[in-house]
């Protein structure tokens, strides 16, 4: 069964296709199969009341979804994806509106809640199956879907006992929340698609670079093989003529020595290229792992707020009183703000990876710490925090934005995860050791159980004290990223319920 499903998902995929195009075909096949299965479930459930017009339309939709795989198989990829983008919402609107169009006097104006989640859910299909390079097809299909979504309420009013178009106020009162939700959902999906496409492009460039290096290595191997064959031929010729060339023995020794030197040089060059290839492979594996972790984090953290928003939209639709609607809108705002915060955090991570703050300049540690104290003054005074600093090496040449962010995150974490049994004490020192400025931040807070959490200490969205308010598990991740961008390293010593010491080793620059 698994092999059959795998073969169905890869229908239309060819080995010479670009990776992004192959992924689009596989995704469209998957969406078509899922939609066909769910439509079949709906048809079986509906047939218990007898064969109806809706059942005929649903049967047509199931057959059309199955034809998508055939279209992909015969190379009609754009046709299949365009059909997949509009067939389901078009069929749903047909089922709802055709009886009204034929006999509008029999129907009152009533917004059926079931069709709007369907239209919202199918709205993300064009954004999923079309890439950024297929902008025209994406725009056409997305605009067609938006037109059906936005115009449904207008047609619903016209083909009813009202037989009138809604005023702007009526339209906004009925559709403002759903339209905003539609644009929020599409915007989130497009943002996620854009991030994944960027990482896919970089991954493809790395693979292409690796392929070119492999070709160069194979060329070098062929050259070395030819040279080795030449050397062997020369050695055989020398051995055959050794009796005749005894008087030139000294010259022959010199020639052999030169040949041996060239052979060693070639072997050394091959070893260097092999090491370069190994390093490139390791970088590729590391970046692939980071891409997988980042993609998982993005999908995992965006899924919660989006699901919450969809649920709240349904609650808003079912609300009977204005107070319940207002409460739902407030909760929608909270979920939207949470989604915005997640996207902002991810953009900060991308900024660090793209070296947007790589300007080196003179950094005075006392001045940076003073700025941090001023920004955290309310929390320092409220919690009676004592901060002691002793900078034996008070100035360094580094990235000021990174140094400020590192100190801010470590000091704010020390305040946030303070111990309730004693007044907080934070000690900050700097020394010069073995060509590194060692910046230490020591606190007497709750501490960390390194036996359990050392492996997850600097991972994204990891927290180790659920009792402490606030915090998203982003600070230490950013600290490690920024330290590594400056070619430094970070070490941690901690005792549970006693305190933690972070040591930052930053290379000295002229």
Secondary structure, DSSP 8 states (H G I E B T S, - for coil): -HHHHHHHHTTT--TTS-HHHHHHHHHHHHHHHHHHHHHHHHHHHHGGG---HHHHHHHHHHHHHHHHHHHHHTT-HHHHHHHHHHHHHHHHHHHHHHHHHH-GGG------HHHHHHHHHHTTHHHHHS-GGGHHHHHHHHHHHHHHHHHHHHHHHHTSSS-S---HHHHHHHHHHHHHHHHHHHHHHHHHHHHHHHHHHHHHHHHHHHHHHHHHHHHHHHHHHHHHHHHHHHHHHHHHTTTTTGGGHHHHHHHHHHHHHHHHHHHHHHHHHHHHHHHHHHHHHHHHHHHHHHHHHHHHHHHHHHHHHHHHHHHHHH--SHHHHHHHHHHHHHHHHHHHHHHHHHHHHHHHHTTTT--EEEEEHHHHHHHHHHHTHHHHHHTT-EEEEEESS-EEEEEHHHHHHHHHHHHHHHHHT--TTS--EEEEEEEEETTEEEEEEEE-SS---HHHHGGGTTSTT--S-TTSSS--S-HHHHHHHHHHHTT-EEEEEEETTTEEEEEEEEE---
